[in-house]
Amino acid sequence: MTQRLHLHLVSDSTGETLDTVAKAALAQFDDVDVVRHFHPLIRSDRDLDRTIADLAENPGLVLHTMVGHDNRRKLERACRRHDLPAVAALDAVTDALSSLLRQEAKARPGRQHVLDAAYFARVDAIQFTIAHDDGINWENWEEADIVLAGVSRSSKTPTSIYLANRGFKVANIPIVVESPPPAKLFTLVHPLVVGLTTGAERLLQVRRNRLLTLGQRPETAYVDEAEVKREVAYARRMFADNHWPVIDVTRRSIEETAAAVIKLNQARDAEDGDSAGNAG
């Protein structure tokens, strides 16, 4: 039986952290109809009063990252008054860090979103990734951190964008039997080249759904079972011949695939560091 939950996300910053935490936690539960109430940039008494009124009208779980002491106390008092559970999403982590570092946490709303060098590097990564999607501008691939290769509909683009938001410059290239990739792909030095593969049956399903969405006829080689199996085999052989690490995305979410790519990249960086240390 489906349960309904009113979930209030209250933040004195952008609320991005809360949104990520809420999505990760909710993924652990089935049959829940979540009504999200998003309250970002709550800094004035007027903003907080409106938020509290919504809490009272739609009782549920309150998840917050309020670091301003006065507004936090006011919000928590209101939750107790209306008998609503309130969870401070970052308290446990902040307390642990405070204890280990022997420092008091600085109560600065949105401090993690300061426009520092990392922010501009992430913007640069996103721009690069968008400009190098689907084999475009392959002449600049050496500037990438990661190059993703795979057959059509193997999640290359969404994985690339996700990685770009983590600060990686990513290019991606479709592997097509009739149109081999540029020779440059096989001579790259700086980027980590990762092959994305998937089960033929799952790939067929995804492609058929894609054609239906576009209103196109499904009787093409694009969704021919024999051709799809040939494509997948061709791509896997290419990955093996070039000793590229391979990730099977058949049962992975975009986030899981990206995490696996990041882990491979970290392992490669660690190996490079060890090699440099040994050489020295």
N, C-alpha and C positions, 0 to 999 in steps of 0.2 A: 504494500500500500504506500503510495507516494506521500511524503511528508512535506509540508510547506514551511520554509524558514525565511524570516525577514533578517537579512544580514546588513548591518550598518557599518560602513567603512569610514572612519572619521580620522582626518589627518590635518595637521597645520602646515603640511607641505603638499606636494602634488598627489600623494596617495598611491604612487606607483609601487612602492614597497608593499603596502597593504594588499593591493590588488594581486600581486604575485603570491604572497603568503596565502591569501584566501583561495586562490585557484589551486594551489598545491594541496592544501588541506581538504578542500571539497572533492578533489579527485579520488579521495579514499572512500567515498560514500556513494551508495546507489539509491535510486528512488527518492531523490530530494529535489523539490521544486524551490529553487532559491530566488527570492526577490531581493535584489541588491539595491541598497540605498547608499549612494556614493557622496561623501561630504568632504571634498578637498579644500585646502587653503582656509581652514577654520581658525581665524586669528582674532577677530573682533568679538565683543560681547553680542553684537547683533547676529553675527553668523552662528555663534554657538547657541543662542536662544532659538533660532530657526531649526537647528539640528536637533536640539532637545525636544522641541515640539513634534518633530517627525518621529523621534524615538518613542515618545508617548503614544502617538497615533498608530504606530506600526511596531509593536513590541517584538523584540527578537534579540539576537546576539550582537553585541557591540564590540567591534575590533578596532583598536585605535593605535595611533603612533603620536599622541599628543605629548610634546616635550615641554611646552610652556607650562610652568607650575600652576598658575592661577586657573587657566582654562582647563587644564587636566583635572584639577580638584573639583571644579564646577561640573565637568562632565561626569566624573565618577560619583559625585553626590547625587546628580540627577538619575543615574543608573540605579543607585541604591534606592532612591525614592520611588522609582517605578518598578523595582524588583527585576531589573534586567541584568543578565550576566555581561560583564565588561572585561575584555582581555587586552592588555597592553602588549602588542605583538613583539616588541623588541626588548622588553625589560630583562628577560632571562639572559639574552646574549650580552646586553649592555652591562648588566651586573657582573657577569663573568669576566668581561674585558676589564671593567673597573677594578676588580679584585686582583687580576693577574698583572695589570699594568700599574696598579697603585695610583690611579688617577681618577678624579671625578669626571664623569661624562659632561660635556658641554651641551647645555640645553639650547640648541640652535635649530629651529625648524628648517628642514630641507637642506641641512648642511652637506648631505651627500650629493646634492645636485649643483654645487658650486661650479661655475664655468671655468674649470681648470684645464690643464693640458690634456687630461684624459678625455674630457668632454669633447674637445675639438678633434682629438684623434678618432673618437667614435663617429663624429659627423663625417670626417674625411673617409673613414672606412665604409660608411653607408653609401656615400657618393661614388666611391670606387666600385663597390659591389654592384650597384644599379647600372653603372656604365659598362660592366663586364659580365652581364647576364647572357646566358645562352650562346656563348662563343663569340660575343661581340668584342671588338678591340683586343683580339688575341695577341697582337704585337706587344702589348704591355703586361702580359702575364707574369713576367719575371718580377714585377713590382708587387704582386699579390703575396699574401701570407699563406693562403690556402687555395688550391684549385680542386673543385669537385667535378668528377666525371661520372656519367651514367646515362642509361637509356632514357628516352622521353618518359616523363611522369614518374621519375624515381625520387622526387622531392628535392631536386637540386636547388631550385630558386628559393623556396621558403626556408630551406636550411641555410642557404647563403645569407639571406636577409637577417635571420636570427643571429648568425655568427657575426655579421657586420655590427649588429647592435651590441655585441660584446667586444667590439673594437678590432675585429679581424678584417683585413682586406681580402675579399673572396671573389674569385672568378669561377664560372662553371661552364661546362661544355657538354652538349649532348653527344652520345656515342651512337652513330648511325652507320649501319653496314655499308650502305651505298655511298657514303660520304665520309671518308676517314678524317679525323681531326687534323689540324695543322701540325706539321712536323715539330714545331716549337714545343708542343706538349711533352715530347719525349726527351727534351734536352734541358728542361727547367732545373735550376739549381736552388734558388731561394725558396720557392713555395713548396709546401707539402701537398702532393697530389694524392687525393683519396678517391677511390672508386666506390660509388653507391650502387648496390645491386638489390634486386627484389625478386620474389617468387613470380614465375610466369603467370600463374592463375590469378594472383592478386593484381598483377600489372594489367592483365586483360580486363578485370573488373573495373579498375580505375579508369582505363582508357575508354571503355564502353560508356561509363557514366559521364566522362568528359564529352564524348560525341553527342550524347543525349542532351546534355546541358547546352551545347552549341547548336542543337537542332540539325545535326549532320547525319547522314546515312551511315549505319554501322558496318556496311559491307565493304571494308577496305583492308589493305594489308596491315594497316595500323592496329587492327584488332583481329587479325588472322592468327589463330593459335600457333601454327607452325612457324610463321614469321616472327612472332613475339618470342618464342623459344629460341629461335635462331639469333635474334638480337641480343637476348640475355646471355647466351653462350658466347657470342662474339665479344661482348663487353667484358665478361669474366676472363676470357682468354687474354684479352689485352691487358687487364689488370695484373694477371699472373705473370705474363711475359715481361712486364716492366717492374715487377716486384712492388707495386703500389699497395698500401693497406686497403682493405675492403670492409665496408660496413653493409650488412644486410638490413634494409629499412622496412622489410615486409611487415613486421609487427612493432615497429618503433614509432613513437611520436616524433615530431620535428625537434622538440626539446631534447629527447633522448638521443636522436641522431647527432645533433649539434654537440651534446655533451661528450659523445664518443669521439667526435672529430677533435674537440679541444683536448681530450685526454691523449690522443695520438700525437697532437702537436706538442703537448707538454713533454711527452716521452722523447720525441725527436729533439727538442731543445735541450733536454737533460743529456742525451747522448752526445750532442754537439759540444755541450759544455765539458763533458768528461774527456772528449777527444782533444779539446783545446788544452785542458789541464794536463793531460798526458804528454802532449806535444811540448808544452812549456817545461 
